[in-house]
Amino acid sequence: MEEFESAFNAIETEWYPKTDEMISLGGGYWDGNILTGVKARLDSRLTTLLSRGFEENYFQIQNEVSDLLAAVQSDIESTLPAGSETFRARIGVNKRLMRHVEPGFDPTFYYLPYSDSEIKSPPVHLASEGRLNRARVSILYLASDRETAVAEVRPHPGHLVSTAKFISSEPLKIADLTTKDVRNYLSDQRLEDLRLIFSFNTLLNLPVPPDKREYYLITQLLSDCVREAGFEGVRFQSSLGAGDNIACFATKKFSLVAGSEKVLEVKALTYRLGDVTTLRQNYDSDYYKEDSTDPFSTLFDVLERNKS
């Protein structure tokens, strides 16, 4: 107990805001609530632009999204060192082979994983649209670990998945939207900067079901702005795996590690369920109104449920 108190007192003495000169609620942020409070609401400037993104062409709001990004550029600018190891996955295998056996014996199957051009980023003329790229734009989607890479391709039980390790040959300037140290954001304005970073990350790691691919309009726009700001890639948390995603625009700075190819079988999927506020069938309609079913309203609902 004494050790805990000593550690806590050191935090208070060294960086914890004591008055509203730094943060308007001052000592009201305690037990980690400073981060909870920032994550509790999406940045209103970003949500306003998202709403317009479903009604206006992306280039009509691109400059405004770029301005938001520029406000936190120094906070998210990071370097992915040369020699960084990442992973990529693709559903399926190159070949299924069978070793010759004597009649009457059960055969043993072997699997040759995809490799080289089969698992690297697709050529431009074949690139289909994705979370962060428009059609005919080729980028390299990577993950911090093999399991997250597999989760991101959304396989079903029974699928065989080819995986491979990729390594960076040069340092890359990336926009890192993952964990930030709250001690760098000790003022009202700086906390709003942190909220904006969290909001960008929430947007990018939003799980997009196949029937809602129109959401790509928004994530592709953000990707365009990140690239035009001079970044060579973007790192954000995965909503499907335990690790991070790294989308790389400078595809030639990564190379496949020879011999790292491996085939994995998806044995089962694990669902993590969470309670949402549920009304009874006899709810009082005077207290509620039905939400719109337009794309932005639906997106906003999903973002609100996934922001933390």
C-alpha positions in Angstrom: 0.0 0.0 0.0 2.8 2.4 0.9 4.5 1.7 -2.5 1.3 2.5 -4.3 0.8 5.8 -2.4 4.4 6.8 -3.1 3.9 6.1 -6.8 0.6 8.0 -6.9 2.1 11.0 -5.1 4.9 11.2 -7.5 2.4 11.3 -10.4 0.5 14.2 -8.7 3.7 16.1 -8.0 5.3 15.8 -11.4 2.5 16.2 -13.9 -1.0 16.0 -12.5 -3.0 19.3 -13.1 -4.0 20.9 -9.9 -6.1 23.9 -11.1 -8.4 24.9 -13.9 -5.5 27.0 -15.4 -4.5 23.8 -17.3 -7.7 21.8 -17.4 -11.1 23.3 -16.6 -12.2 20.4 -14.5 -8.7 20.3 -12.8 -8.7 17.6 -10.1 -12.0 16.2 -11.4 -9.9 13.9 -13.6 -9.0 10.9 -11.3 -8.7 7.2 -11.4 -8.0 7.3 -15.2 -11.2 9.3 -16.0 -9.2 11.8 -18.0 -9.0 9.2 -20.8 -12.5 7.9 -20.3 -13.8 11.4 -20.6 -11.9 12.1 -23.8 -13.0 8.9 -25.4 -16.7 9.3 -24.4 -17.5 11.7 -27.2 -16.4 11.8 -30.8 -14.9 15.0 -32.1 -17.9 17.1 -33.4 -15.8 18.7 -36.2 -15.1 15.3 -37.6 -18.6 14.0 -37.3 -19.9 17.1 -39.1 -17.6 16.4 -42.0 -18.6 12.7 -42.0 -22.2 13.7 -42.4 -21.3 15.9 -45.4 -19.2 13.0 -46.9 -22.3 11.1 -47.8 -23.8 14.0 -49.7 -20.9 15.7 -51.3 -18.0 14.5 -53.4 -14.9 13.7 -51.4 -12.8 16.5 -53.0 -15.3 19.1 -51.7 -14.5 18.4 -48.1 -10.9 17.0 -48.5 -9.3 20.3 -47.6 -11.3 20.6 -44.3 -10.4 17.0 -43.3 -6.7 17.8 -44.1 -6.9 20.9 -41.9 -8.1 18.7 -39.0 -5.3 16.3 -39.6 -2.8 19.1 -39.7 -3.9 20.2 -36.2 -2.6 17.0 -34.7 0.1 16.1 -37.2 3.0 16.6 -34.8 1.3 14.3 -32.3 0.8 11.5 -34.7 4.0 11.7 -36.7 6.1 8.6 -36.0 8.8 6.6 -37.7 8.6 2.9 -38.4 12.3 1.8 -38.3 14.0 -0.1 -41.0 13.9 -3.8 -40.2 10.4 -3.7 -38.7 8.6 -7.0 -39.0 5.0 -7.1 -40.0 2.6 -9.7 -41.4 0.2 -10.2 -44.2 -2.5 -12.8 -44.9 -4.6 -14.0 -47.8 -7.4 -16.6 -47.7 -6.5 -19.8 -49.7 -3.4 -21.6 -50.8 -1.4 -22.0 -53.9 -1.6 -25.7 -54.1 -2.8 -28.7 -52.1 -0.5 -31.7 -52.6 -0.6 -35.3 -51.5 2.3 -37.6 -50.8 2.3 -40.9 -52.7 1.3 -43.7 -50.4 0.8 -47.4 -50.7 -2.7 -48.6 -51.6 -4.8 -49.0 -48.5 -3.1 -46.2 -46.5 -4.7 -42.9 -45.8 -3.1 -40.0 -47.7 -1.3 -37.1 -46.1 -2.1 -33.7 -47.5 0.4 -30.8 -47.7 -0.3 -27.2 -48.5 1.9 -24.7 -50.5 1.1 -21.2 -49.3 0.8 -18.1 -51.5 4.2 -16.4 -52.0 5.8 -13.5 -53.8 3.4 -11.6 -56.0 0.5 -13.8 -54.9 0.6 -12.3 -51.3 2.2 -8.9 -51.9 0.1 -5.8 -52.7 -1.8 -6.3 -56.0 -0.7 -4.6 -59.2 -2.5 -1.3 -59.7 -4.7 -2.4 -62.6 -6.1 -5.3 -60.4 -6.5 -3.4 -57.1 -10.0 -3.4 -55.9 -11.3 -0.8 -53.4 -10.6 -1.4 -49.7 -10.8 0.4 -46.4 -8.0 2.8 -47.2 -7.7 2.7 -51.0 -9.9 3.5 -53.9 -10.2 1.1 -56.9 -7.0 1.0 -59.0 -4.9 2.2 -56.0 -2.6 -0.4 -54.6 -1.4 -0.2 -51.0 0.1 -2.8 -48.7 -2.2 -3.8 -45.8 0.0 -5.3 -43.0 -0.5 -6.2 -39.3 1.8 -6.2 -36.3 1.3 -10.0 -35.8 0.3 -13.0 -37.8 -3.0 -13.6 -35.9 -4.2 -10.0 -36.4 -3.3 -10.3 -40.1 -5.5 -13.4 -40.4 -8.4 -11.8 -38.5 -8.4 -8.8 -40.8 -9.1 -10.9 -43.9 -12.3 -12.2 -42.2 -12.0 -16.0 -42.8 -14.6 -18.5 -41.9 -14.1 -21.7 -40.0 -12.6 -24.3 -42.3 -10.7 -21.7 -44.4 -7.0 -22.2 -45.0 -5.1 -18.9 -44.9 -1.7 -18.2 -46.3 0.4 -15.8 -44.2 3.9 -14.3 -44.6 6.2 -12.0 -42.8 7.3 -8.7 -44.4 10.2 -6.5 -43.3 10.8 -2.8 -44.0 14.0 -2.0 -45.9 14.0 1.7 -45.0 12.5 3.9 -42.2 8.9 5.0 -42.9 7.2 8.2 -41.8 3.8 7.0 -40.6 0.7 8.6 -38.9 0.4 6.6 -35.7 -3.2 6.8 -34.3 -2.6 4.2 -31.5 -1.9 4.7 -27.8 -0.9 8.2 -26.6 0.5 9.3 -23.3 -2.1 11.6 -21.7 0.7 13.5 -19.9 1.4 15.2 -23.2 -2.2 16.6 -23.3 -2.6 18.6 -20.1 -4.8 21.5 -21.2 -8.3 21.9 -22.5 -7.1 22.4 -26.1 -4.6 19.5 -25.9 -7.4 17.2 -24.6 -9.5 18.2 -27.6 -6.5 17.3 -29.8 -6.3 13.9 -28.1 -10.1 13.5 -28.7 -9.6 14.1 -32.4 -6.8 11.5 -32.6 -9.0 8.9 -30.8 -11.8 9.8 -33.2 -9.6 9.2 -36.3 -8.6 5.9 -34.8 -12.2 4.9 -34.1 -13.1 5.7 -37.6 -10.3 3.7 -39.2 -10.8 0.6 -37.0 -14.5 0.5 -37.5 -15.6 -3.0 -38.6 -17.2 -2.6 -42.0 -19.7 -5.4 -42.9 -20.0 -6.4 -46.5 -23.4 -4.7 -46.9 -22.0 -1.3 -45.6 -19.1 -0.8 -48.0 -20.3 2.8 -48.6 -18.5 3.6 -45.3 -15.3 3.2 -47.3 -16.1 6.7 -48.8 -15.1 8.1 -45.4 -12.1 6.0 -44.6 -10.7 6.4 -48.1 -11.0 10.1 -47.8 -9.0 10.1 -44.5 -6.4 7.9 -46.2 -6.0 10.4 -49.0 -5.5 13.2 -46.5 -2.9 11.2 -44.6 -1.0 10.4 -47.8 -1.1 14.0 -49.0 0.2 15.2 -45.7 3.5 13.4 -46.5 3.0 10.2 -44.5 4.0 6.9 -46.1 1.6 4.9 -44.1 -0.9 4.9 -41.2 -1.0 2.7 -38.0 -4.3 2.1 -36.2 -5.7 -0.4 -33.8 -7.4 -3.5 -35.2 -11.0 -4.1 -34.3 -10.7 -7.8 -35.2 -7.4 -8.8 -33.7 -5.3 -7.9 -30.6 -2.6 -6.1 -32.6 -2.4 -3.0 -34.9 -2.9 -2.5 -38.6 -0.3 -0.8 -40.7 -1.5 0.4 -44.2 1.6 1.3 -46.2 1.5 3.6 -49.3 5.2 3.1 -50.0 4.8 -0.6 -50.9 8.3 -1.0 -52.3 9.8 -0.3 -48.9 8.6 -3.7 -47.6 9.9 -7.1 -48.8 8.7 -10.6 -48.1 10.9 -12.6 -45.8 11.9 -15.7 -47.7 10.8 -18.9 -45.9 8.3 -17.1 -43.6 5.3 -18.3 -45.5 2.9 -20.4 -43.4 -0.5 -21.9 -43.9 -3.0 -21.7 -41.0 -6.4 -23.4 -40.7 -9.3 -21.5 -39.1 -10.6 -23.9 -36.5 -13.3 -21.6 -35.0 -14.3 -18.0 -34.5 -14.8 -16.5 -31.1 -17.5 -13.8 -30.7 -17.1 -11.2 -28.0 -20.6 -9.9 -27.2 -21.6 -6.8 -25.3 -24.8 -5.6 -23.9 -26.6 -2.6 -25.5 -29.5 -0.7 -24.1 -32.6 -2.7 -24.9 -36.2 -1.4 -24.7 -39.2 -3.5 -23.8 -41.8 -4.0 -26.5 -44.2 -1.8 -24.5 -41.8 1.2 -24.3 -43.3 4.7 -23.9 -43.1 6.2 -27.4 -43.5 9.7 -26.0 -39.9 9.5 -24.7 -38.3 8.3 -27.9 -38.1 9.0 -31.6 -37.0 6.7 -34.3 -33.6 7.4 -35.7 -33.0 7.9 -39.4 -31.9 5.0 -41.5 -29.6 7.1 -43.8 -26.0 6.1 -44.2 -24.5 8.7 -41.9 -27.0 8.1 -39.0 -26.2 4.4 -39.2 -22.5 5.1 -39.3 -22.7 7.4 -36.3 -24.5 4.7 -34.3 -21.8 2.2 -35.1 -19.0 4.7 -34.3 -20.7 5.5 -30.9 -20.8 1.9 -30.0 -17.1 1.3 -31.0 -15.4 4.5 -29.8 -14.0 3.1 -26.6 
